[in-house]
Amino acid sequence: MGLGILSLIAILPVITIMLFLVILNWPASRAMPVALIVTILSAIFLWGTKVNVVAGAAVNGIFTALDILFIVFGAVLLLNTVKESGAINTIRQGFISISPDRRIQAIIIAWLFGAFIEGAAGFGTPAAIAAPLLVAIGFPALAAVMVALIIQSTPVSFGAIGTPIQVGVNTGLRDQAAVTNALQGTGMTFDQYLLQIAANVGFFHMIIGMLIPLFMVAMLTRYFGKERSFREGLKVWKFALFAGAAFTIPYYLIALLLGPEFPSLIGSLIGLLIVVPAAKAGFLIPKEGEHFEFEAKNRWEPEWLGALNHQTLEVQKDKKSISIWMAWLPYVLVAGLLVLTRTVDWLGTLLKDPAVTIKLKNVFGSGIDSATSPLFLPGFIFVTISVLTFFLHSMKKANYQKAWKDSFKTVVAAGAALIFAVPMIKIFLLTSLSADKVAAAAEELVGKNMPLVLAAGISNMVGDFWPVIAPVIGALGAFVAGSNTFSNMMFSLFQFGTAESVGLDVHQAGMVVALQAIGGAAGNMICVHNVVAASATVGLVGKEGALIRRVLFPLSYYLLAGGTLGMAIINGGLNVWFIIYGVVLMSFIYYMVSYKGKGSLSVERNIGA
């Protein structure tokens, strides 16, 4: 088989997911088993992967799925703990005191606080914290997950203390002959080159990501406002741009001056310190009569609601009053411990010690190892702080038992989807193309996995316009791998080599790798297990396809803006690609401004939006 046929085989699992999950709108608990079966059959019979390797990859996926479920459980348990203690009432009032406007609340909680958690922990943790917190203060579950997913873009490249760059790009490029040879004569070491790539990543994210808060609030009002219009969100464009700049400008400067570890962590903290006082002072905030609020809950569409909405519909008058400081203390402690365990080497090493690590070596003789360090996972920190909160908030035993019971129910509902989704992804990633499936003209593909062959097929079609497509490949990697880090590990060298093959120099090739990284970050918006996990934290099951469809709009903006801006900068000087970038940007804005909305719930139901 040649490259074209192999590319079609490689894309079969992706097409299966899109068909059943997004187009036919099956719940993930039904769609992902089908995708898993298709992937297994493709890997064994079309790709030539040995059965024991497929089984080993599936076990590896089960380990990862259990890790994700532990994180989800911990996040939900912490939320249920502060709910049962009465602290959530204080947190709710605290946000209302900043601004009762739901658009402003979304920007502060999802964009800024979410980015801070991303900088500390990464790996889907921001959505696991931000989504249930938004529901707890009165957001529909579907809206909460949507906005939490949209911000899984700009902060992600420097999430978990820079892991996508420090581990992802670094692992993909370091000690590779092509990179080493290209750097000869430039006077740069590889470490300097990696810092240059990180600075480029920060620059692209600053320009593109500055608009993400605006897209987020526009999407919020488009799908959950009375008028179903982007315009209600766009009315706070001044504050949204202010909040975007308050985070992304410090973020870029930190990436440029300090490297990849702290842009998201410190940039978001600076943003919070700027934006929250400004919001309290009414800076750029709409007047009282222009605040955005959801309609009465009895007019919400059934699909908007998750289990957490039903648990928090009524104000918990029976709960005692807790001070604002004590109410927020659990989340402060979580953030502090996440930072400490990710920055203090000896502490991280202790939590990942072999004595507390569960590991299976060479599963089924496949050469694949599976391991988990539960004490290092954010879920362990969440559970620990939940137990501590029981004492800090002087909770009743019955209330705390209810928090655990409700949390177990939420996680069980998510488990059915994740236990199929993640093994499917691992098989997709850990396949190796058999020599007997390859034509003589494509022998260099032997031993490659499905994503690499698919990327090779796309690059073969695109040619000199590769930088435009580079972010799409990054997003594809994140979509199937569930991580910007894994996407960068998988595709960084491929992106570098493709850039060289179309005649770009080593600095321009570094730009292409940066485009890979920003695409990989944006791809987290639609990553299946991110969507399933975030939905699970609010008890929203079976709406994964609807969420992916909705976030395709901001994702398309990110990838098109990144590709055209990257092409413009790589070509140098003033060129036509800057005009194309401007057209892309204005097209998205024009569409939102000109969209007139639907106006009624019945019409919205009829079109299946």
C-alpha positions in Angstrom: 0.0 0.0 0.0 1.2 3.5 -0.8 1.1 6.7 1.3 -2.4 7.7 0.2 -4.1 4.4 1.2 -2.2 4.2 4.4 -3.3 7.8 5.3 -6.9 6.8 4.7 -6.5 3.8 7.1 -4.8 6.0 9.6 -7.7 8.5 9.7 -10.4 5.8 10.1 -10.4 6.1 14.0 -10.7 9.9 13.7 -13.5 9.7 11.2 -15.3 7.2 13.4 -15.2 9.5 16.4 -16.3 12.5 14.4 -19.2 10.5 12.7 -20.7 8.9 15.8 -19.8 11.5 18.5 -20.1 14.8 16.6 -22.3 14.2 13.6 -24.7 11.6 14.9 -24.5 13.0 18.4 -24.1 9.6 20.1 -23.0 9.8 23.8 -19.4 9.0 24.3 -20.4 5.9 26.3 -21.8 4.5 23.0 -19.5 6.1 20.4 -16.2 5.3 22.0 -16.7 1.5 22.2 -17.4 1.6 18.4 -14.3 3.7 17.9 -12.2 1.3 20.0 -13.4 -1.7 17.9 -12.6 0.1 14.6 -9.2 1.1 15.9 -8.4 -2.5 17.1 -9.5 -4.0 13.8 -7.5 -1.4 11.8 -4.4 -1.8 13.9 -4.4 -5.6 13.6 -5.6 -6.3 10.1 -4.8 -3.2 8.1 -1.7 -1.8 10.0 -0.2 -5.2 10.8 0.3 -4.5 14.5 0.7 -7.6 16.6 -2.2 -8.6 18.9 -0.1 -8.5 22.0 1.0 -4.9 21.2 -2.6 -3.9 20.8 -3.5 -5.5 24.1 -0.5 -3.8 25.8 -1.6 -0.5 24.5 -5.1 -1.1 25.7 -3.9 -1.8 29.2 -1.7 1.3 29.1 -4.9 3.2 28.2 -6.8 1.7 31.1 -4.1 2.9 33.5 -4.4 6.4 32.0 -8.2 6.3 32.2 -8.1 5.4 35.9 -5.7 8.4 36.4 -8.1 10.7 34.8 -11.0 9.3 36.8 -9.1 9.9 40.0 -8.5 13.5 39.0 -12.2 13.9 38.2 -13.2 12.3 41.5 -10.9 14.5 43.5 -12.1 17.7 41.8 -15.8 16.8 42.3 -15.2 15.7 45.9 -13.6 19.1 46.7 -16.5 20.9 45.1 -19.1 18.8 46.9 -17.2 19.3 50.2 -17.3 23.1 50.0 -20.9 22.8 48.9 -21.9 20.7 51.9 -19.9 22.9 54.3 -21.8 26.0 53.1 -18.6 27.6 51.7 -20.0 27.6 48.2 -22.6 30.1 49.2 -19.8 32.5 50.3 -17.9 31.9 47.1 -21.0 32.6 45.1 -21.6 35.9 46.9 -18.0 36.8 46.5 -18.2 36.6 42.7 -21.5 38.4 42.7 -19.8 41.2 44.7 -17.1 41.5 42.0 -19.8 41.5 39.3 -23.2 39.9 38.9 -22.6 39.8 35.1 -22.2 36.2 34.1 -19.8 37.2 31.3 -17.4 38.8 33.7 -17.6 35.8 36.1 -16.7 33.5 33.2 -13.7 35.6 32.3 -12.4 35.6 35.9 -13.1 32.0 36.8 -12.4 30.2 33.5 -9.9 32.4 31.7 -7.8 33.7 34.6 -8.3 31.3 37.5 -8.4 28.4 35.0 -5.2 29.5 33.4 -3.5 29.6 36.8 -4.5 26.0 37.5 -3.3 25.1 34.0 0.1 26.7 34.8 0.3 24.7 38.0 -1.0 21.3 37.0 -2.2 21.0 33.4 -3.6 17.7 32.0 -7.2 18.8 32.1 -7.2 20.0 35.7 -8.4 23.5 35.0 -11.7 22.3 33.5 -12.1 19.9 36.4 -12.0 22.8 38.8 -13.5 25.7 36.8 -16.5 23.9 35.4 -18.0 22.7 38.7 -17.2 26.0 40.3 -19.2 27.8 37.6 -22.1 25.5 38.0 -22.0 26.1 41.7 -22.4 29.8 41.2 -25.4 29.4 38.9 -24.2 28.4 35.4 -25.9 25.7 33.3 -23.6 22.6 33.3 -23.3 22.7 29.5 -22.3 26.4 29.5 -19.8 25.8 32.3 -18.0 22.9 30.5 -18.1 24.8 27.2 -16.3 27.9 28.5 -13.9 25.7 30.5 -12.9 23.9 27.3 -12.5 27.1 25.3 -9.7 28.3 27.7 -7.9 25.0 27.2 -5.9 26.7 24.5 -3.7 29.7 25.3 -2.4 28.6 28.7 -1.8 25.0 27.7 1.6 25.3 26.0 3.1 26.4 29.3 0.9 24.3 31.5 2.2 22.0 34.3 5.2 24.2 34.7 6.1 24.2 31.0 5.8 20.4 30.5 4.5 20.6 26.8 7.8 22.5 25.9 10.2 21.1 28.5 9.2 17.5 27.9 7.2 17.5 24.7 9.3 19.6 22.3 12.5 18.9 24.1 12.0 15.1 23.8 11.0 15.4 20.2 14.0 17.4 19.0 16.9 16.9 21.4 19.9 14.8 20.1 18.2 14.4 16.7 20.8 14.5 13.9 18.7 16.7 11.7 18.4 19.4 14.4 22.0 19.1 15.6 23.3 19.5 12.0 21.0 22.4 11.3 22.2 24.2 14.4 25.9 23.9 13.4 27.2 27.3 12.3 24.4 29.2 14.0 26.3 29.7 17.2 23.3 28.4 19.2 23.2 25.5 21.5 20.1 23.3 21.6 19.0 24.7 24.9 19.1 28.2 23.4 17.1 27.0 20.4 14.5 25.5 22.7 14.2 28.9 24.5 13.8 30.5 21.1 11.0 28.1 20.2 9.3 28.8 23.6 9.5 32.6 23.0 7.9 32.0 19.6 5.1 30.0 21.2 4.5 32.7 23.7 4.4 35.3 20.9 1.8 33.4 18.8 -0.3 32.7 21.8 -0.2 36.4 22.9 -1.5 37.6 19.6 -4.1 34.9 19.0 -5.1 34.2 22.6 -5.8 37.8 23.5 -9.2 37.4 21.8 -10.1 34.1 23.5 -12.0 35.8 26.4 -14.0 37.6 23.8 -14.8 34.4 21.9 -15.7 32.7 25.2 -18.3 35.3 26.3 -19.7 35.5 22.7 -20.1 31.7 22.7 -21.7 31.9 26.1 -24.4 34.3 25.0 -24.8 32.7 21.6 -25.9 29.4 23.1 -27.2 30.3 26.5 -28.5 33.8 26.3 -32.1 34.7 25.8 -31.5 36.1 22.3 -29.1 33.3 21.3 -26.8 36.0 19.9 -23.0 36.6 19.9 -23.7 40.3 20.2 -24.6 40.1 23.9 -21.1 38.7 24.6 -19.5 41.2 22.2 -20.9 44.1 24.2 -18.2 43.5 26.9 -15.5 43.6 24.2 -13.5 46.2 26.1 -13.3 44.3 29.3 -12.7 41.0 27.4 -9.7 42.5 25.5 -8.5 44.1 28.7 -8.6 40.7 30.5 -7.0 39.0 27.5 -4.1 41.5 27.4 -3.7 41.4 31.2 -2.8 37.8 31.0 -1.2 37.3 27.5 1.3 40.2 27.6 3.0 39.2 30.9 2.7 35.6 29.7 4.7 36.4 26.5 7.3 38.5 28.4 7.9 35.7 30.9 8.3 33.2 28.0 10.8 35.5 26.3 12.8 36.4 29.4 12.5 33.4 31.7 11.6 30.4 29.5 8.7 28.0 29.4 8.2 27.1 33.1 6.2 30.0 34.4 4.4 32.0 31.6 0.9 30.5 32.4 1.4 30.3 36.1 2.7 33.8 36.7 1.0 35.5 33.8 -2.4 34.4 35.0 -1.6 35.5 38.6 -0.6 38.9 37.3 -3.8 39.0 35.2 -5.9 38.2 38.3 -4.2 40.9 40.3 -5.0 43.4 37.6 -8.4 42.3 36.5 -10.2 41.5 39.7 -9.6 44.9 41.4 -10.5 46.6 38.1 -13.8 44.6 37.9 -14.6 45.5 41.5 -14.0 49.2 40.6 -16.4 48.9 37.7 -13.6 49.5 35.1 -15.0 48.7 31.6 -17.9 46.9 33.2 -21.4 47.4 31.8 -23.9 49.4 33.8 -26.3 47.7 36.1 -29.2 47.5 33.6 -26.9 45.9 31.0 -25.6 42.9 33.0 -26.0 39.6 31.4 -27.9 36.9 33.3 -29.3 33.5 32.3 -33.0 33.1 32.0 -35.0 31.6 34.9 -33.9 28.0 35.5 -37.4 26.7 34.6 -36.7 28.0 31.0 -33.4 26.2 30.6 -33.2 23.5 28.0 -33.0 20.0 29.5 -29.7 19.3 27.8 -28.1 22.2 29.6 -28.5 20.5 33.0 -26.1 18.2 34.7 -26.5 16.3 38.0 -24.6 19.1 39.7 -27.3 21.6 38.6 -30.0 19.6 40.3 -27.9 19.4 43.5 -27.4 23.2 43.6 -30.7 24.6 42.3 -31.8 25.8 45.7 -29.8 28.1 48.0 -28.6 26.0 50.9 -30.1 28.0 53.7 -29.4 25.3 56.3 -25.6 25.7 55.9 -23.7 27.9 58.2 -22.0 31.1 57.2 -18.3 30.8 56.4 -15.9 33.8 55.8 -14.6 34.5 52.4 -11.1 33.6 53.3 -12.0 30.3 54.9 -14.3 29.5 51.9 -11.5 30.0 49.4 -8.8 28.4 51.6 -9.3 24.9 50.1 -8.7 26.2 46.6 -5.7 28.3 47.8 -4.2 25.2 49.4 -4.8 23.1 46.2 -3.1 25.8 44.1 -0.2 26.0 46.5 0.3 22.2 46.7 0.1 21.9 42.9 2.8 24.5 42.5 5.0 22.9 45.2 4.8 19.4 44.0 5.6 20.5 40.5 8.5 22.9 41.3 10.2 21.3 44.4 12.2 18.5 42.9 12.6 16.4 46.1 8.9 16.6 46.8 7.9 15.5 43.3 10.5 12.7 43.4 9.1 11.5 46.8 5.5 11.4 45.4 6.7 9.4 42.4 9.0 7.0 44.3 8.9 3.4 43.0 7.6 2.4 46.4 4.3 4.3 45.8 4.2 3.7 42.0 2.1 1.0 40.5 3.8 -0.4 37.4 3.4 -3.3 34.9 6.4 -3.9 32.7 6.3 -5.3 29.2 2.6 -6.0 29.3 1.8 -9.2 27.3 5.3 -9.2 26.0 4.5 -6.1 24.0 7.4 -3.9 25.1 4.8 -1.5 26.6 5.0 -0.5 30.2 2.1 0.8 32.2 2.5 2.8 35.4 0.8 5.3 37.7 2.0 7.4 40.6 -1.3 8.1 42.4 0.3 10.3 45.1 1.6 12.7 42.4 -1.7 13.1 40.6 -3.8 16.2 41.2 -6.6 13.9 42.4 -4.6 13.0 45.5 -4.1 16.7 46.3 -7.9 17.3 45.8 -8.8 14.4 48.1 -6.3 15.4 50.8 -7.6 19.0 50.8 -11.1 17.7 50.9 -10.3 15.7 54.1 -8.6 18.8 55.6 -11.6 20.9 54.7 -13.8 18.6 56.8 -11.9 19.8 59.8 -11.3 23.4 58.7 -15.0 24.0 58.1 -16.1 22.0 61.1 -18.4 19.9 58.9 -21.1 17.4 60.1 -20.2 13.8 59.4 -23.4 13.2 57.5 -22.8 16.1 55.2 -19.3 14.9 54.4 -20.5 11.4 53.7 -23.0 12.9 51.3 -20.2 14.7 49.5 -18.3 11.4 49.0 -21.5 9.5 47.9 -22.4 12.2 45.3 -18.8 12.3 44.0 -18.7 8.5 43.5 -22.0 8.7 41.5 -20.5 11.4 39.2 -17.3 9.4 38.5 -19.1 6.2 37.8 -21.2 7.9 35.1 -18.0 9.1 33.4 -16.1 5.8 33.7 -18.1 4.0 31.0 -16.9 6.5 28.3 -13.3 6.9 29.5 -12.6 3.2 29.9 -13.1 2.9 26.1 -11.9 6.3 24.9 -8.4 6.2 26.4 -7.4 2.7 25.3 -8.6 3.5 21.8 -6.3 6.6 21.8 -3.4 4.6 23.1 -3.8 1.9 20.4 -3.9 4.7 17.8 -0.6 6.1 19.2 1.3 2.9 19.9 0.7 1.1 16.6 3.7 0.2 14.4 3.2 -0.1 10.6 4.2 -3.6 9.4 6.6 -3.9 6.5 4.3 -6.2 4.7 1.6 -3.5 4.5 3.9 -1.0 2.8 4.7 -0.5 -0.9 8.4 -0.2 -1.9 7.9 3.6 -2.5 6.8 4.1 1.1 9.4 2.0 3.0 10.4 4.9 5.2 6.9 4.6 6.9 7.7 1.1 8.3 7.4 1.2 12.1 5.5 4.5 12.1 2.3 4.9 14.1 -1.0 6.1 12.6 -0.7 9.8 13.4 2.7 10.1 11.8 1.6 8.4 8.6 -1.5 10.6 8.5 0.7 13.7 9.0 3.0 12.6 6.2 0.1 12.2 3.9 -1.1 15.7 4.6 2.4 17.2 4.1 2.7 15.4 0.8 -0.4 17.3 -0.4 0.3 20.7 1.0 4.0 21.2 0.1 5.3 24.8 0.4 2.2 26.0 2.3 3.1 23.7 5.2 3.3 26.4 7.9 -0.4 27.1 7.4 -1.3 23.5 8.2 1.3 23.0 11.0 -1.2 24.0 13.8 -3.8 21.6 12.4 -1.3 18.7 12.8 -0.7 19.8 16.4 -4.4 19.9 17.1 -4.8 16.5 15.6 -2.1 15.2 17.9 -3.9 16.7 20.9 -7.3 15.4 19.8 -6.1 11.8 19.6 -3.5 11.8 22.3 -5.3 14.0 24.8 -2.3 16.1 25.6 -0.3 19.0 24.1 2.8 17.3 25.6 2.2 14.0 23.7 1.3 15.9 20.5 4.6 17.8 20.7 6.6 14.6 21.5 5.0 12.9 18.5 5.2 15.6 15.9 7.9 18.1 16.7 10.6 16.3 14.8 8.2 15.7 11.9 7.3 19.4 11.8 11.0 20.3 11.9 11.9 17.9 9.1 8.9 19.0 6.9 9.9 22.6 7.3 13.4 21.8 6.1 12.1 19.8 3.2 10.1 22.9 1.9 13.3 25.0 2.1 13.0 26.8 5.4 16.1 27.6 7.5 16.6 26.4 11.1 15.0 29.6 12.6 12.0 29.3 10.4 11.8 25.6 11.2 11.7 26.6 14.9 8.7 28.8 14.0 6.9 25.8 12.5 7.6 23.8 15.6 6.1 26.7 17.6 3.0 26.5 15.4 2.8 22.8 16.2 2.8 23.7 19.9 0.1 26.3 19.7 -2.1 23.9 17.6 -1.5 21.2 20.1 -2.6 23.6 22.8 -5.8 24.6 21.0 -6.6 20.9 20.2 -7.2 20.4 23.9 -10.6 22.1 23.4 -11.9 19.0 21.5 -9.7 16.3 23.0 -12.2 13.5 23.7 -11.1 12.5 27.2 -10.8 16.2 28.2 -14.4 16.7 27.1 -15.6 13.5 28.9 -13.7 14.3 32.1 -14.9 18.0 32.2 -18.5 16.9 31.6 -18.2 14.3 34.3 -17.2 16.9 36.9 -20.7 18.6 36.6 -22.6 15.3 36.1 -23.2 16.0 32.4 -23.3 12.7 30.5 -24.0 12.1 26.8 -23.5 15.7 25.5 -19.9 15.3 24.4 -20.7 15.6 20.7 -22.7 18.8 21.3 -19.8 20.3 23.2 -17.2 19.4 20.5 -19.4 20.9 17.8 -19.7 24.2 19.7 -16.0 24.6 20.4 -15.1 23.9 16.8 -15.8 27.6 16.2 -13.1 29.1 18.5 -10.8 26.2 17.6 -11.1 27.1 13.9 -10.2 30.7 14.7 -7.1 29.6 16.7 -5.8 27.3 13.9 -6.5 29.5 11.0 -5.2 32.6 12.7 -2.1 30.7 13.9 -1.4 29.2 10.4 -1.8 32.4 8.5 0.0 34.6 11.0 2.9 32.0 11.1 3.1 32.0 7.3 3.2 35.8 7.2 6.1 36.0 9.8 8.0 33.1 8.2 7.9 34.8 4.8 9.3 38.0 6.3 8.6 41.7 5.6 5.2 42.9 4.5 3.6 40.2 2.4 0.2 39.0 1.3 -0.1 36.5 4.2 -0.6 39.4 6.6 -3.6 40.5 4.5 -4.9 36.9 4.6 -4.4 36.8 8.4 -6.4 40.1 8.7 -9.1 38.7 6.5 -9.4 35.6 8.7 -9.6 37.6 11.8 -12.2 40.0 10.4 -14.3 37.2 9.0 -14.7 35.6 12.4 -15.5 39.0 14.0 -17.9 39.9 11.1 -19.7 36.6 11.4 -20.3 37.1 15.2 -21.4 40.8 14.8 -23.8 40.0 11.9 -25.3 36.9 13.4 -28.8 37.9 14.4 -29.6 35.1 16.9 -32.5 32.7 17.1 -34.6 34.4 19.8 -36.6 31.4 21.1 -36.0 28.1 22.7 -38.4 26.3 20.3 -36.5 27.4 17.3 -33.2 26.4 18.9 -34.6 22.9 19.6 -35.8 22.5 16.1 -32.5 23.2 14.5 -30.7 20.9 17.0 -28.2 23.6 18.0 
